[in-house]
Amino acid sequence: MVESRKQGTIRQNLRKLVVPIFIETLLIMMLGAVDTIMLSQYSDDAVAAVGVVNQLVMFSFLIFEVINLGTSVLCSQYLGAKLHNKVVQVVGVSLLLNVIIGLSVSAILYFGAPFLLHLMGLRDSLMIYGVSYMEIVGAFAFFQAISLTISASLKSADKAIYPMLVVVVVNVLNIIGNYSLIFGKFGMPTLGVDGAAISTAFARGVSMVILFIILFKKHIPRFPLAIFRPFPWVEMKNLLKIGLPSAGENMSYSFSQVVLTYFINMIGDEALATRTYVVNVVMFVYLFTIAMAQGGAICIGHLVGDKRIRGAYLLGKYVMRLSVIVSVTLSCIWALMGKTMFGWLTENPEIIRLGVFILYVDIILEIGRAINIYATNALRATGDVNFPFYVGVVVQWGIAVGCGYLFGLHWGWGLVGMWFAFLLDENIRGIIFVRRWNSLKWAKKSFVK
């Protein structure tokens, strides 16, 4: 009876985390879509240039994740173990590191804008848009570095509602700012791409200030110098020990996707367009899984910190099972609605035919993807940070990239063949991660000794 009540409380905490994380993730996705839609009314060249810039900016955000992933894991475990001074140390060190990293990245993006965009192959006709946008957004990238750190610490303390509300504010400010500054409304000057950049930077700055206020009011009232003397080098080492392989796995995946997009580009324009449409459509299939995985990882971290290994194991199984059920159900609905959805997006019959077929293949792919999203987050939360990195690098490049080239280009199966390679990649990793979770080898990796 007592164990049943504990499981009920854990699942209740999970729901309190998942709902705001889900809404926050959805709003972040919509934020990018709003920027693209508004700029498309101004200039197609502007959209193309900003799209290239955002690839670089989003990659820089992966650098910030080195610290933030460690922040989330350590705070979750220390809160579970009721080591509140350790939590304060971790958040303080994390903020210090990401201020330094954020300012460094901002300087590189600002001063290196022309060089980096030439490196990305941006055409000269688009440079006027790309350089000015990147200089403004890049110069204030450190706002995002700090915001992500504070957000990670709040979520680990079961306060995910606050980052969600801040994203709502950011969305509203960004929409108003874009409309005013791109098109010169409400007495503002017509600034075009520069207006979009100023709006984005301003919204991120406001987000950082609000998150700081929330941090001091609701989580950590102050950072006493006494607990930072001597400097907590152990926590800094642990942050990097978690963050480097975790962010490395994300970067490996991002690089592999760049290579695969290059392969798809070699197949033809219709394949590339179909891939773009499919990626944007299925993104909403695994949105719930992302929220479940992040919420589940925080709860698992609390349980591991409190030495409740069986509770962490059972919660992990529950999160995985629910994620797979929801993802597969949604992907079946998407496949059945595929012809209608692609009909809204394009009039090209070949893209519609190809896209619908891939959505049916994607049903099986989503089983593996749901497990992988859950497992990488869950294993990191326990302290088992290297295993997902090794598996990710080997299987992503060996199967997704290797078989993608073999099936899609060498054997001439085209985009469908590449999607079968992606299916193998996701499901092979899924099988490996299920075996790892069931083995309980992660139970000895905790940072709470």
MOTABEL-V735976 format. One record per residue. N is the residue number from 1. BURIAL is b if it has 16 or more other ideal C-beta (glycine too) atoms within 10 Angstrom, else e. D_CENTER is the distance of its C-alpha to the mean C-alpha in whole Angstrom. Layout:
N:BURIAL:D_CENTER ; N:BURIAL:D_CENTER
This chain:
1:e:38 ; 2:e:37 ; 3:e:34 ; 4:e:33 ; 5:e:33 ; 6:e:30 ; 7:e:28 ; 8:e:29 ; 9:e:28 ; 10:b:24 ; 11:e:23 ; 12:e:24 ; 13:b:22 ; 14:b:19 ; 15:e:20 ; 16:b:20 ; 17:b:16 ; 18:b:15 ; 19:e:17 ; 20:b:15 ; 21:b:12 ; 22:b:12 ; 23:b:14 ; 24:b:11 ; 25:b:8 ; 26:b:11 ; 27:b:13 ; 28:e:10 ; 29:e:10 ; 30:e:14 ; 31:b:14 ; 32:e:13 ; 33:e:16 ; 34:b:18 ; 35:b:18 ; 36:e:19 ; 37:e:21 ; 38:b:23 ; 39:b:24 ; 40:e:25 ; 41:e:28 ; 42:b:28 ; 43:b:28 ; 44:e:27 ; 45:b:27 ; 46:b:25 ; 47:b:22 ; 48:b:22 ; 49:b:22 ; 50:b:20 ; 51:b:17 ; 52:b:18 ; 53:b:18 ; 54:b:14 ; 55:e:13 ; 56:b:15 ; 57:b:13 ; 58:e:10 ; 59:e:11 ; 60:b:12 ; 61:e:9 ; 62:e:8 ; 63:b:12 ; 64:b:12 ; 65:b:9 ; 66:b:12 ; 67:b:14 ; 68:b:12 ; 69:b:11 ; 70:b:15 ; 71:b:15 ; 72:b:14 ; 73:b:16 ; 74:b:19 ; 75:b:19 ; 76:b:19 ; 77:b:21 ; 78:b:24 ; 79:b:24 ; 80:b:24 ; 81:b:27 ; 82:e:28 ; 83:b:28 ; 84:e:27 ; 85:e:29 ; 86:b:26 ; 87:b:23 ; 88:b:25 ; 89:b:25 ; 90:b:22 ; 91:b:20 ; 92:b:23 ; 93:b:22 ; 94:b:19 ; 95:b:19 ; 96:b:22 ; 97:b:20 ; 98:b:17 ; 99:e:20 ; 100:e:22 ; 101:b:19 ; 102:b:18 ; 103:e:21 ; 104:e:22 ; 105:b:19 ; 106:b:20 ; 107:e:23 ; 108:b:22 ; 109:b:21 ; 110:b:24 ; 111:e:26 ; 112:e:25 ; 113:b:24 ; 114:e:27 ; 115:e:27 ; 116:b:23 ; 117:b:23 ; 118:e:27 ; 119:e:25 ; 120:e:22 ; 121:e:25 ; 122:b:25 ; 123:e:29 ; 124:e:31 ; 125:e:32 ; 126:b:28 ; 127:e:28 ; 128:e:29 ; 129:b:26 ; 130:b:24 ; 131:b:25 ; 132:b:26 ; 133:b:23 ; 134:b:21 ; 135:b:24 ; 136:b:23 ; 137:b:19 ; 138:b:19 ; 139:b:22 ; 140:b:20 ; 141:b:16 ; 142:b:17 ; 143:b:17 ; 144:b:13 ; 145:b:14 ; 146:b:16 ; 147:b:14 ; 148:b:11 ; 149:b:14 ; 150:b:16 ; 151:b:13 ; 152:b:12 ; 153:b:16 ; 154:b:17 ; 155:b:15 ; 156:b:16 ; 157:b:19 ; 158:b:19 ; 159:b:19 ; 160:b:16 ; 161:b:18 ; 162:b:18 ; 163:b:15 ; 164:b:15 ; 165:e:18 ; 166:b:17 ; 167:b:14 ; 168:e:18 ; 169:e:20 ; 170:b:17 ; 171:b:17 ; 172:e:21 ; 173:b:22 ; 174:b:20 ; 175:b:22 ; 176:e:25 ; 177:b:25 ; 178:b:24 ; 179:b:27 ; 180:b:29 ; 181:b:28 ; 182:b:28 ; 183:b:31 ; 184:e:33 ; 185:e:33 ; 186:e:35 ; 187:e:37 ; 188:e:34 ; 189:e:34 ; 190:e:33 ; 191:b:30 ; 192:b:28 ; 193:b:25 ; 194:b:26 ; 195:b:26 ; 196:b:22 ; 197:b:21 ; 198:b:23 ; 199:b:22 ; 200:b:18 ; 201:b:20 ; 202:b:22 ; 203:b:19 ; 204:b:17 ; 205:b:20 ; 206:b:21 ; 207:b:18 ; 208:b:18 ; 209:e:22 ; 210:b:21 ; 211:b:19 ; 212:e:22 ; 213:e:24 ; 214:b:22 ; 215:b:22 ; 216:e:26 ; 217:e:27 ; 218:e:25 ; 219:b:24 ; 220:b:25 ; 221:e:28 ; 222:e:29 ; 223:b:29 ; 224:e:32 ; 225:e:33 ; 226:e:35 ; 227:e:32 ; 228:e:31 ; 229:e:34 ; 230:e:34 ; 231:e:31 ; 232:b:28 ; 233:e:28 ; 234:e:27 ; 235:b:24 ; 236:b:23 ; 237:e:23 ; 238:b:21 ; 239:b:18 ; 240:e:19 ; 241:b:20 ; 242:b:16 ; 243:b:14 ; 244:b:16 ; 245:b:15 ; 246:b:12 ; 247:b:11 ; 248:b:13 ; 249:b:12 ; 250:b:9 ; 251:b:11 ; 252:b:14 ; 253:b:12 ; 254:e:11 ; 255:e:15 ; 256:b:16 ; 257:e:14 ; 258:e:16 ; 259:e:19 ; 260:b:19 ; 261:e:19 ; 262:e:22 ; 263:b:24 ; 264:b:23 ; 265:e:25 ; 266:e:28 ; 267:b:28 ; 268:e:29 ; 269:e:28 ; 270:b:28 ; 271:b:25 ; 272:e:23 ; 273:b:23 ; 274:b:23 ; 275:b:20 ; 276:e:18 ; 277:b:19 ; 278:b:18 ; 279:e:15 ; 280:e:15 ; 281:b:17 ; 282:b:15 ; 283:e:12 ; 284:e:13 ; 285:b:15 ; 286:b:12 ; 287:b:10 ; 288:b:13 ; 289:b:12 ; 290:b:8 ; 291:b:10 ; 292:b:13 ; 293:b:11 ; 294:b:10 ; 295:b:14 ; 296:b:15 ; 297:b:14 ; 298:b:16 ; 299:b:19 ; 300:b:19 ; 301:b:19 ; 302:b:22 ; 303:b:24 ; 304:b:24 ; 305:b:25 ; 306:b:27 ; 307:e:29 ; 308:b:28 ; 309:b:27 ; 310:e:28 ; 311:b:27 ; 312:b:23 ; 313:b:24 ; 314:e:25 ; 315:b:22 ; 316:b:20 ; 317:e:22 ; 318:b:22 ; 319:b:18 ; 320:b:18 ; 321:e:21 ; 322:b:20 ; 323:b:17 ; 324:b:19 ; 325:e:22 ; 326:b:19 ; 327:b:17 ; 328:b:21 ; 329:e:23 ; 330:b:20 ; 331:b:20 ; 332:b:24 ; 333:e:24 ; 334:b:22 ; 335:b:25 ; 336:e:28 ; 337:e:27 ; 338:b:26 ; 339:e:29 ; 340:e:29 ; 341:b:25 ; 342:b:26 ; 343:e:29 ; 344:e:27 ; 345:b:25 ; 346:e:28 ; 347:e:32 ; 348:e:32 ; 349:e:33 ; 350:e:32 ; 351:b:28 ; 352:b:28 ; 353:e:30 ; 354:b:28 ; 355:b:25 ; 356:b:26 ; 357:b:27 ; 358:b:24 ; 359:b:23 ; 360:e:25 ; 361:b:24 ; 362:b:20 ; 363:b:22 ; 364:e:22 ; 365:b:19 ; 366:b:17 ; 367:b:19 ; 368:b:18 ; 369:b:14 ; 370:b:14 ; 371:b:16 ; 372:b:14 ; 373:b:10 ; 374:b:13 ; 375:b:15 ; 376:b:12 ; 377:b:11 ; 378:b:15 ; 379:b:17 ; 380:b:15 ; 381:b:16 ; 382:b:19 ; 383:b:19 ; 384:b:19 ; 385:b:17 ; 386:b:19 ; 387:b:19 ; 388:b:16 ; 389:b:16 ; 390:e:19 ; 391:b:19 ; 392:b:16 ; 393:b:18 ; 394:e:21 ; 395:b:20 ; 396:b:17 ; 397:b:20 ; 398:e:23 ; 399:b:22 ; 400:b:20 ; 401:b:21 ; 402:e:25 ; 403:b:25 ; 404:b:24 ; 405:b:26 ; 406:e:29 ; 407:b:29 ; 408:b:27 ; 409:b:30 ; 410:e:32 ; 411:e:33 ; 412:e:33 ; 413:b:31 ; 414:b:28 ; 415:b:25 ; 416:e:26 ; 417:b:27 ; 418:b:23 ; 419:b:22 ; 420:b:24 ; 421:b:23 ; 422:b:19 ; 423:b:21 ; 424:b:22 ; 425:b:19 ; 426:b:17 ; 427:b:20 ; 428:b:22 ; 429:b:19 ; 430:b:19 ; 431:e:23 ; 432:b:22 ; 433:b:20 ; 434:b:22 ; 435:e:25 ; 436:b:23 ; 437:b:22 ; 438:e:26 ; 439:e:27 ; 440:e:27 ; 441:e:26 ; 442:b:23 ; 443:b:26 ; 444:e:27 ; 445:e:24 ; 446:b:24 ; 447:b:24 ; 448:b:26 ; 449:e:30
